Amino acid sequence: MSLCNPEIPIELAGDNPPEQLKMSRSSRKTRIPMSRRQRRILTAVTAVVIMGLFVMSRWGVFKTVPVGDHRLYNDQTFMVVKVVDGDTLDLNIADPKASREHTRVRLWGVDTPETKHPRYGKMYWGPQAAKFTREMTLHQQVRVILEPFEKTRGKYGRLLAYIYLPDGKMLNEELIKLGHGYADPRFRHMLRKKFLQLQKEAQKEKHGLWKDVRPEQWPPWYGKRNRR
């Protein structure tokens, strides 16, 4: 028995597609244009979402397991066993990267005058800056904070850090605020603007070295940026 009924016409889809197929094709091609107002709203919403994600990342909402220097040092407390000069000190923890018995720290964002540089020797206010750091930190427990989004090591392999004193004050800030060092903007860090403002205030009040320092006594990098 034939399954085809010769009385019922068979339409070939290629020659004459059914109406339902035509409608589905036409609906896929239809695009509803966005108005200018809708585009503006979409752009604004996208910007807000991106900004929100950025702020949350800065707040540590998306924190991952810390690695390397952050795991070993960040937000940890150590004893200062040696003060090299105003902006450099040693902590009582071995440094696996530098293969040293103690970890040498270079303070972020501040440059104090040298005390025994091979090229510049003892610079103006170097001993006073070193004395201040020694009095504030030697044999004291200090807290180490690392930059969350910047490098953790400097040119000579020293750990770059913010150091918090037992009283909760930050050593980096105190050195600049009291005129024991220069705010150093050569390298990007999260407190760059604040440190520069602290230096302006110290200069205005003539704290520390700012009372009598002469341009020829400035560190070379600072002289290049400020001498006119």
C-alpha positions in Angstrom: 0.0 0.0 0.0 1.3 3.5 -0.9 1.8 5.8 2.1 1.3 8.9 -0.1 -2.1 10.2 -0.9 -2.0 11.6 -4.4 -4.9 13.9 -3.6 -2.9 15.8 -1.0 -0.3 18.2 -2.7 3.2 18.0 -1.4 5.1 21.3 -1.4 8.8 21.2 -1.6 10.4 23.4 1.0 13.1 24.6 -1.4 10.5 25.8 -3.9 7.8 27.1 -1.7 8.7 27.2 2.1 5.8 27.0 4.5 4.5 30.3 6.0 5.7 29.4 9.5 9.3 29.0 8.2 9.0 32.3 6.4 7.9 34.0 9.6 10.8 32.5 11.7 13.3 33.7 9.2 11.9 37.2 9.0 11.8 37.4 12.8 15.5 36.6 13.1 16.4 39.3 10.7 14.3 41.9 12.5 16.4 44.2 14.8 14.8 46.7 17.2 17.0 49.8 17.1 18.1 51.2 20.4 17.3 54.8 21.1 20.0 57.3 22.0 18.7 57.4 25.5 18.9 53.6 25.8 22.5 53.6 24.6 23.4 56.2 27.2 21.8 54.2 30.0 23.6 51.0 28.9 26.9 52.9 28.7 26.3 54.3 32.2 25.4 51.0 33.7 28.5 49.3 32.2 30.7 52.1 33.6 29.2 51.7 37.0 29.7 47.9 37.0 33.3 48.3 35.9 34.0 50.9 38.6 32.3 48.7 41.2 34.5 45.7 40.3 37.6 47.9 40.4 36.7 49.3 43.9 35.9 45.8 45.2 39.3 44.5 44.0 41.0 47.4 45.7 39.2 46.5 48.9 40.3 43.0 48.7 36.9 41.4 47.9 38.5 39.2 45.3 41.6 38.3 47.4 43.5 35.2 46.3 45.9 33.2 48.4 49.0 35.3 48.8 52.2 34.1 47.3 55.9 34.8 47.6 56.8 38.0 49.6 53.1 38.7 50.4 52.7 35.3 52.0 55.9 35.7 54.0 55.9 39.3 55.1 52.6 41.2 54.4 50.8 42.3 57.6 53.2 40.4 59.7 55.2 41.6 62.8 59.0 41.3 63.1 61.7 42.7 65.3 64.2 45.2 63.8 67.7 44.0 64.4 69.7 46.6 62.6 69.2 50.1 61.2 71.4 50.8 58.1 70.3 54.4 57.7 67.1 56.4 57.8 65.2 54.5 55.2 66.8 51.0 55.4 66.6 48.4 58.2 66.9 44.7 58.8 64.2 42.4 60.2 64.7 39.2 62.3 63.5 36.9 59.5 65.6 35.1 56.9 65.2 36.3 53.3 65.0 33.2 51.0 65.2 35.3 47.9 68.3 37.2 48.8 69.8 34.2 50.8 70.3 36.5 53.8 70.1 35.7 57.5 67.9 38.8 57.9 65.5 40.6 55.6 66.6 44.0 54.5 63.8 46.5 54.1 63.8 49.7 52.0 61.0 52.0 53.0 58.5 52.8 50.2 58.2 56.4 49.0 60.8 58.1 51.2 64.4 58.8 50.6 66.6 59.9 53.5 70.0 61.5 53.1 72.9 59.0 52.9 75.2 58.4 55.9 78.0 56.5 54.1 77.4 56.4 50.4 80.4 55.2 48.3 79.9 58.2 45.9 78.3 60.9 48.0 79.6 60.0 51.4 77.8 61.5 54.4 75.0 63.8 53.2 73.4 66.7 55.0 71.0 65.4 57.7 71.9 61.8 57.0 73.0 61.1 60.6 69.9 62.8 62.1 67.6 60.7 59.9 69.4 57.5 60.8 69.2 58.4 64.5 65.5 59.0 64.3 64.8 55.6 62.6 67.1 53.9 65.1 65.3 55.4 68.1 61.9 54.5 66.7 62.6 50.9 65.6 65.7 49.2 66.8 64.8 46.1 68.9 61.1 47.0 68.5 58.4 44.9 67.0 57.1 46.5 63.7 54.4 45.6 61.3 55.2 45.2 57.6 52.7 46.2 54.9 53.5 45.6 51.2 52.0 47.3 48.2 49.1 45.3 46.9 49.6 46.1 43.2 53.2 47.1 42.8 56.6 45.2 42.9 57.8 44.0 46.3 61.6 44.3 45.6 63.8 47.2 44.7 66.9 47.5 42.5 69.2 45.7 45.0 66.8 43.0 46.0 65.6 44.7 49.2 62.0 44.3 50.4 60.0 47.5 49.6 57.5 48.1 52.5 55.6 50.4 54.7 56.7 50.0 58.3 54.2 50.6 61.2 55.7 51.4 64.6 54.5 50.0 67.9 52.3 53.1 68.5 50.5 52.6 65.2 52.2 55.4 63.3 53.8 54.7 59.9 57.6 55.2 59.9 57.6 56.3 56.2 55.1 59.1 57.0 56.9 60.2 60.1 60.2 60.6 58.3 58.6 62.9 55.8 56.4 64.8 58.2 59.2 65.6 60.6 61.6 66.6 57.8 64.0 63.6 58.1 63.6 62.6 54.5 62.3 63.5 51.0 59.0 62.2 49.5 60.2 60.1 46.6 57.8 60.2 43.6 60.1 58.4 41.2 58.4 55.1 41.7 54.6 54.6 41.7 53.0 53.7 45.0 49.6 54.1 46.6 50.6 56.9 49.0 52.5 59.0 46.5 50.2 62.1 46.7 49.9 61.9 50.4 53.7 61.8 50.9 54.2 64.8 48.6 51.6 66.8 50.6 53.3 65.9 53.9 56.6 67.2 52.4 55.0 70.5 51.5 53.7 70.9 55.0 57.2 70.0 56.4 58.8 72.6 54.1 56.3 75.2 55.1 57.0 74.6 58.8 60.7 74.2 58.3 60.8 70.9 60.1 64.1 69.0 60.2 66.3 69.4 57.2 64.0 71.9 55.6 65.2 74.6 58.1 68.7 75.0 56.6 69.2 72.7 53.7 70.8 74.3 50.6 70.1 73.2 47.0 73.6 71.8 46.6 72.9 69.5 49.6 69.9 67.9 48.0 70.1 64.3 46.7 71.0 64.4 43.0 67.6 63.0 41.9 65.8 65.7 43.9 68.1 68.4 42.6 67.3 67.5 39.0 63.6 67.7 39.6 63.6 70.9 41.7 66.6 73.1 40.9 65.7 75.9 38.5 
